[in-house]
Amino acid sequence: MVKIKPFTLTFAIMVLFWMLLSARIDLLHISAGVIGSLLVAYYSSDLLIAEDKTNTSLKKIIQALKYLIYLGYSIILANLDVAYRVLHPSMPINPKIIEFDTQLKGDIGKTTLANSITLTPGTITIDVKKNRYFVHSLSDKSAQELLDGTMRTRLVEIFEDET
C-alpha cells in the first residue's frame, strides 16, 4: 500500500487547484502556483489530514475522486429533476422529512454525507443526531434515492478506517 504524506497530498491538491483556476501555462504562473502551494502545504497540511491518522492510500484517493464524479453527476440529475418539477404546470412535489441511519463513524465522513445531501438539489440535511440523519426531501424520487443508500455506501468505503 502506498502511503502519501499529508504535506505531499496537500501540495498536490493545491497545485491542481491552482492550475484549474489559473488557466495559464507559462513559467510565471506555474512558478507562482508551485511556490504558493508549497507555502500553503507547509503551513496547513496538518489541517487537511492529521499526521497520526494518515491512512491515505492511492486506493482511497481514487475512491474519493470517483465519489466526486458520482456527486457531480447526482447534482446535475437532481437539478434537472427540480427544474422539471418547478416548471411543470401541476408542480408534482411531495415534500417530506425522512430519517435514516449511517454506518459512518467519524466526524469527517458524517459531515461529508450531510453536505453531499444538502448540495444535491431537492434535499437538505436538517439535523444529525449520532448516526441518525433527518433530511427534508422535495419529492418521493429524491427521498427514495437517499433511502437506497448509494451515497452512504460510497462514503463508507472512503471513510471506513476513520474513528
VEXDREN-2710 file (C-alpha; in Angstrom, 1 decimal):
% VEXDREN-2710
k/r/px/py/pz
1/MET/0.0/0.0/0.0
2/VAL/1.4/3.4/-1.0
3/LYS/1.2/5.9/1.9
4/ILE/1.0/9.5/1.0
5/LYS/2.2/12.1/3.5
6/PRO/-0.2/14.9/4.4
7/PHE/2.2/17.6/3.1
8/THR/2.6/15.9/-0.2
9/LEU/-1.2/15.4/-0.6
10/THR/-1.9/19.0/0.4
11/PHE/0.7/20.2/-2.0
12/ALA/-0.7/18.1/-4.9
13/ILE/-4.3/19.3/-4.2
14/MET/-3.2/22.9/-4.1
15/VAL/-1.2/22.7/-7.3
16/LEU/-4.1/21.1/-9.2
17/PHE/-6.5/23.7/-7.8
18/TRP/-4.1/26.5/-8.8
19/MET/-3.8/25.1/-12.4
20/LEU/-7.6/24.8/-12.7
21/LEU/-8.1/28.4/-11.6
22/SER/-5.1/29.9/-13.3
23/ALA/-5.8/28.5/-16.8
24/ARG/-2.4/29.9/-17.9
25/ILE/0.5/27.7/-18.6
26/ASP/3.7/29.8/-18.6
27/LEU/6.7/29.9/-16.3
28/LEU/5.5/32.8/-14.2
29/HIS/2.1/31.3/-13.4
30/ILE/3.4/27.8/-12.8
31/SER/6.2/29.1/-10.6
32/ALA/3.7/31.2/-8.6
33/GLY/1.4/28.2/-8.2
34/VAL/4.2/25.9/-7.0
35/ILE/5.6/28.4/-4.5
36/GLY/2.1/29.3/-3.2
37/SER/1.2/25.7/-3.0
38/LEU/4.4/24.9/-1.1
39/LEU/3.6/27.7/1.4
40/VAL/0.0/26.6/1.9
41/ALA/1.1/22.9/2.3
42/TYR/3.8/23.9/4.8
43/TYR/1.5/25.9/7.0
44/SER/-1.7/24.0/6.7
45/SER/-1.1/20.3/5.7
46/ASP/-2.0/19.2/9.3
47/LEU/-5.4/20.9/8.9
48/LEU/-6.3/18.7/5.8
49/ILE/-5.1/15.4/7.2
50/ALA/-3.8/14.8/10.7
51/GLU/-0.4/13.2/10.8
52/ASP/-1.3/10.5/13.3
53/LYS/-4.3/9.5/11.3
54/THR/-2.6/9.3/7.9
55/ASN/-4.2/6.3/6.2
56/THR/-4.5/7.8/2.8
57/SER/-3.6/5.3/0.2
58/LEU/-3.8/5.6/-3.6
59/LYS/-6.9/3.4/-3.5
60/LYS/-8.6/5.9/-1.1
61/ILE/-7.7/8.8/-3.3
62/ILE/-9.2/7.0/-6.4
63/GLN/-12.3/6.2/-4.4
64/ALA/-12.7/9.9/-3.3
65/LEU/-12.3/11.0/-7.0
66/LYS/-14.9/8.5/-8.1
67/TYR/-17.2/9.8/-5.3
68/LEU/-16.7/13.4/-6.5
69/ILE/-17.6/12.4/-10.1
70/TYR/-20.7/10.5/-8.7
71/LEU/-21.7/13.5/-6.6
72/GLY/-21.3/15.9/-9.6
73/TYR/-23.5/13.6/-11.7
74/SER/-26.1/13.3/-8.9
75/ILE/-26.2/17.1/-8.6
76/ILE/-26.8/17.6/-12.3
77/LEU/-29.6/15.0/-12.3
78/ALA/-31.2/16.5/-9.2
79/ASN/-31.0/20.0/-10.8
80/LEU/-32.8/18.7/-13.9
81/ASP/-35.4/16.9/-11.7
82/VAL/-36.1/20.0/-9.6
83/ALA/-36.3/22.2/-12.7
84/TYR/-38.8/19.8/-14.2
85/ARG/-41.0/19.8/-11.0
86/VAL/-40.9/23.6/-10.7
87/LEU/-41.7/24.2/-14.4
88/HIS/-44.4/21.5/-14.7
89/PRO/-47.9/23.1/-14.6
90/SER/-49.1/20.9/-11.7
91/MET/-45.8/21.2/-9.8
92/PRO/-45.5/17.5/-8.8
93/ILE/-43.8/17.8/-5.5
94/ASN/-44.4/15.8/-2.3
95/PRO/-42.3/17.3/0.4
96/LYS/-41.4/15.1/3.4
97/ILE/-38.9/14.5/6.1
98/ILE/-37.1/11.2/6.0
99/GLU/-34.8/9.6/8.6
100/PHE/-32.1/7.1/8.1
101/ASP/-29.0/5.7/9.9
102/THR/-25.5/5.5/8.7
103/GLN/-22.5/3.3/9.4
104/LEU/-20.1/6.3/9.2
105/LYS/-18.3/6.6/12.5
106/GLY/-16.0/9.7/12.1
107/ASP/-17.0/13.3/12.1
108/ILE/-15.4/14.0/8.6
109/GLY/-17.4/11.2/7.0
110/LYS/-20.7/12.2/8.7
111/THR/-20.1/15.9/7.7
112/THR/-19.3/14.9/4.1
113/LEU/-22.6/12.9/3.9
114/ALA/-24.6/15.8/5.3
115/ASN/-23.0/18.3/3.0
116/SER/-23.4/16.0/0.0
117/ILE/-27.1/15.7/0.7
118/THR/-27.5/19.4/1.0
119/LEU/-25.5/20.1/-2.2
120/THR/-27.9/17.9/-4.1
121/PRO/-31.0/20.0/-5.1
122/GLY/-34.3/18.8/-3.7
123/THR/-32.8/17.6/-0.4
124/ILE/-31.4/19.3/2.6
125/THR/-30.0/17.9/5.8
126/ILE/-32.0/19.3/8.7
127/ASP/-30.2/17.5/11.6
128/VAL/-27.8/14.8/12.5
129/LYS/-28.0/13.0/15.9
130/LYS/-25.3/10.5/16.4
131/ASN/-25.8/8.2/13.4
132/ARG/-29.3/9.3/12.5
133/TYR/-29.9/11.8/9.7
134/PHE/-33.1/13.9/9.3
135/VAL/-33.5/15.1/5.7
136/HIS/-36.1/17.3/4.0
137/SER/-36.9/15.9/0.6
138/LEU/-38.9/17.7/-2.2
139/SER/-40.2/14.5/-3.9
140/ASP/-40.6/10.8/-3.4
141/LYS/-37.9/10.2/-6.0
142/SER/-35.2/12.1/-4.1
143/ALA/-36.3/10.5/-0.8
144/GLN/-36.1/7.1/-2.3
145/GLU/-32.6/7.7/-3.8
146/LEU/-31.4/8.7/-0.3
147/LEU/-33.0/5.7/1.3
148/ASP/-31.4/3.4/-1.2
149/GLY/-28.1/4.3/0.4
150/THR/-25.8/4.5/-2.7
151/MET/-24.3/7.8/-1.4
152/ARG/-23.8/6.3/2.1
153/THR/-22.2/3.1/0.8
154/ARG/-19.7/5.1/-1.3
155/LEU/-18.7/7.2/1.6
156/VAL/-18.3/4.2/4.0
157/GLU/-15.8/2.8/1.5
158/ILE/-13.8/6.0/1.7
159/PHE/-14.0/6.7/5.4
160/GLU/-14.2/3.1/6.8
161/ASP/-10.9/3.5/8.7
162/GLU/-12.0/6.7/10.3
163/THR/-12.8/6.6/14.0
END
